[in-house]
Amino acid sequence: MGSEHSLLVIRDHAAVGWTVRPCRERSIRTAIVSRGGGGAVPIVTIPARTLADRGVREEDAQPPRTARPAADSLDARPAAARAALDDLRTGRHDNQERNSTMNPPTVLVTGATGTVGSALIPALQAHGVTVRAMIRDPARPVPGVENVVADLADAAAVAAALDGVDAAFLNGPSTPDAAALQIGFADLAHAEGLPRLVLLSQYAANPDSAVRFLRWHAEVEAHVRGLGLDHTVLRPNLYLQSLRAFAGTIAQGWFGAPVGGAAVSVVDARDVADAAAVVLTGAGHTGAVYTLTGPRAVTHAEIAAALSSAAGRDIAFHDTSAAEFSAALAGLLPPWQLDGLVEDYAHYARGEAATVYTSVADLTGRPARDVADFARDHAALFTRS
Ligand SMILES: NC(=O)c1ccc[n+]([C@@H]2O[C@H](COP(=O)([O-])OP(=O)(O)OC[C@H]3O[C@@H](n4cnc5c(N)ncnc54)[C@H](OP(=O)(O)O)[C@@H]3O)[C@@H](O)[C@H]2O)c1
């Protein structure tokens, strides 16, 4: 398509085919696709390039005469989704202008399908904001919210995802280029005039750390600080949800890791999400760095005891050597990730992740979840099948 216009695409489930029309002057072409279905209607924003890959053709840019007008189909959408559509239709992406309206603020959630992201979406909804979930697979939209399809490596799609949002949650992926991807996102956010960025980092992020992931997080934190963007950093400790990776051997009554008897102030990812929701929606957190932990530091043997108690059967913790751990996971994880995981566990084993912080309670106004709460709520995962 030769014009400089973006495209607004509405899939009207009462009509056949796509309704495609220009929506604003911008070199980045985006599209909004709403899917049929009762109740909450997921809205998916897709870069035009992706649409082309999926068979939307140039000729489709002319609205089919038989299709209902786009405005009709908007009437069936939730109010927040209509507002998002209206913004794109009018080309408005000035955040102050948005804030001066009665529309609830819009928060972009990256990693929306991930451990924290998936818990953050309902937490944000409880705060009354409009959620825009950034996803990679348009076939798997997050129900009940606006979805935008973007890979962090796709600058045009990320810029479109950021358009008009009032705050964004940046959750880096577990990939070797995680730092570069997050820095790219932050640069685009800065260029787009994003009013607030909440960055998910990690406990003990440090440029001199022996753990590569902590060095990468420190690099991203430093870059974001240097941009002068309104931002807040969250540094969670090891998620209790990481135990789900051990479900296979836990089903056999044990799990192992090279951590010895060291205590770790593990945190429930739901608390990370709840804290993030507070920071994304409330004032007074600019420039803050919050380290997020559980209410106490526990050894892996104590974690095993909590799982045993919740599952009603014995689950043992086996301390392993780093070599045994690596050998067991070789072939399951790429070398960079396996080596990074071994570095992570060595850091835990040295007792470097045992300090308890009160940030979760301070931010949310209630105590952080304990390992016993996690074990109780996830007992089904750890019950022998
Ligand atoms: N795990 C822990 O205990 C822990 C503790 C502290 C901090 N952290 C930090 O948390 C972050 C997330 O790690 P995690 O293991 O918990 O992963 P996760 O958030 O559960 O999953 C990664 C998420 O990122 C998305 N994603 C992956 N590659 C992407 C890309 N190129 N562009 C856009 N989105 C992409 C995935 O989407 P798809 O569904 O499309 O794959 C998924 O939603 C990391 O920075 C990690 O260091 C983790």
The ligand as a Tripos MOL2 file, in Angstrom:
@<TRIPOS>MOLECULE
LIG
   48    52     1     0     0
SMALL
NO_CHARGES

@<TRIPOS>ATOM
      1 N1         11.8240  -16.1920   36.9040 N.am      1 LIG1
      2 C1         12.2450  -15.5660   37.9970 C.2       1 LIG1
      3 O1         12.3390  -16.1210   39.1020 O.2       1 LIG1
      4 C2         12.6080  -14.0950   37.8940 C.ar      1 LIG1
      5 C3         12.9260  -13.3790   39.0440 C.ar      1 LIG1
      6 C4         13.2400  -12.0280   38.9360 C.ar      1 LIG1
      7 C5         13.2390  -11.4080   37.6940 C.ar      1 LIG1
      8 N2         12.9210  -12.1410   36.5930 N.ar      1 LIG1
      9 C6         12.9480  -11.4720   35.2870 C.3       1 LIG1
     10 O2         11.6520  -11.5350   34.7200 O.3       1 LIG1
     11 C7         11.7660  -11.4140   33.3090 C.3       1 LIG1
     12 C8         10.8500  -12.4270   32.6740 C.3       1 LIG1
     13 O3         11.3570  -13.7130   32.8680 O.3       1 LIG1
     14 P1         10.4080  -14.9560   33.0350 P.3       1 LIG1
     15 O4         11.2680  -16.1440   32.9790 O.co2     1 LIG1
     16 O5          9.5020  -14.7360   34.2020 O.co2     1 LIG1
     17 O6          9.5680  -14.9370   31.6780 O.3       1 LIG1
     18 P2          8.0120  -14.6540   31.4770 P.3       1 LIG1
     19 O7          7.7240  -13.2150   31.7470 O.co2     1 LIG1
     20 O8          7.2000  -15.6810   32.1960 O.co2     1 LIG1
     21 O9          7.8780  -14.9600   29.9080 O.3       1 LIG1
     22 C9          8.4470  -14.1180   28.9450 C.3       1 LIG1
     23 C10         7.3770  -13.1960   28.3270 C.3       1 LIG1
     24 O10         8.0290  -12.3800   27.3680 O.3       1 LIG1
     25 C11         7.3950  -12.5830   26.0970 C.3       1 LIG1
     26 N3          8.4310  -12.4900   25.0870 N.ar      1 LIG1
     27 C12         9.4450  -13.3480   24.8670 C.ar      1 LIG1
     28 N4         10.2060  -12.9070   23.8530 N.ar      1 LIG1
     29 C13         9.6530  -11.7540   23.4240 C.ar      1 LIG1
     30 C14         9.9650  -10.8260   22.4090 C.ar      1 LIG1
     31 N5         11.0170  -10.9980   21.6000 N.pl3     1 LIG1
     32 N6          9.1540   -9.7580   22.2400 N.ar      1 LIG1
     33 C15         8.0830   -9.5610   23.0290 C.ar      1 LIG1
     34 N7          7.7360  -10.3960   24.0260 N.ar      1 LIG1
     35 C16         8.5110  -11.4810   24.2140 C.ar      1 LIG1
     36 C17         6.7580  -13.9480   26.1600 C.3       1 LIG1
     37 O11         5.7110  -13.9990   25.2150 O.3       1 LIG1
     38 P3          5.3070  -15.3160   24.3880 P.3       1 LIG1
     39 O12         4.1160  -15.8960   25.1040 O.co2     1 LIG1
     40 O13         4.9750  -14.8150   23.0360 O.co2     1 LIG1
     41 O14         6.5020  -16.2350   24.3990 O.co2     1 LIG1
     42 C18         6.2710  -13.9610   27.5860 C.3       1 LIG1
     43 O15         5.0750  -13.2440   27.7270 O.3       1 LIG1
     44 C19        13.2470  -11.5780   32.9740 C.3       1 LIG1
     45 O16        13.8000  -10.3200   32.7260 O.3       1 LIG1
     46 C20        13.8210  -12.1530   34.2510 C.3       1 LIG1
     47 O17        15.1890  -11.8440   34.4400 O.3       1 LIG1
     48 C21        12.5900  -13.4510   36.6460 C.ar      1 LIG1
@<TRIPOS>BOND
     1     1     2 1
     2     2     3 2
     3     2     4 1
     4     4     5 ar
     5     4    48 ar
     6     5     6 ar
     7     6     7 ar
     8     7     8 ar
     9     8     9 1
    10     8    48 ar
    11     9    10 1
    12     9    46 1
    13    10    11 1
    14    11    12 1
    15    11    44 1
    16    12    13 1
    17    13    14 1
    18    14    15 2
    19    14    16 1
    20    14    17 1
    21    17    18 1
    22    18    19 2
    23    18    20 1
    24    18    21 1
    25    21    22 1
    26    22    23 1
    27    23    24 1
    28    23    42 1
    29    24    25 1
    30    25    26 1
    31    25    36 1
    32    26    27 ar
    33    26    35 ar
    34    27    28 ar
    35    28    29 ar
    36    29    30 ar
    37    29    35 ar
    38    30    31 1
    39    30    32 ar
    40    32    33 ar
    41    33    34 ar
    42    34    35 ar
    43    36    37 1
    44    36    42 1
    45    37    38 1
    46    38    39 2
    47    38    40 1
    48    38    41 1
    49    42    43 1
    50    44    45 1
    51    44    46 1
    52    46    47 1
@<TRIPOS>SUBSTRUCTURE
     1 LIG1         1 GROUP 0 **** ****
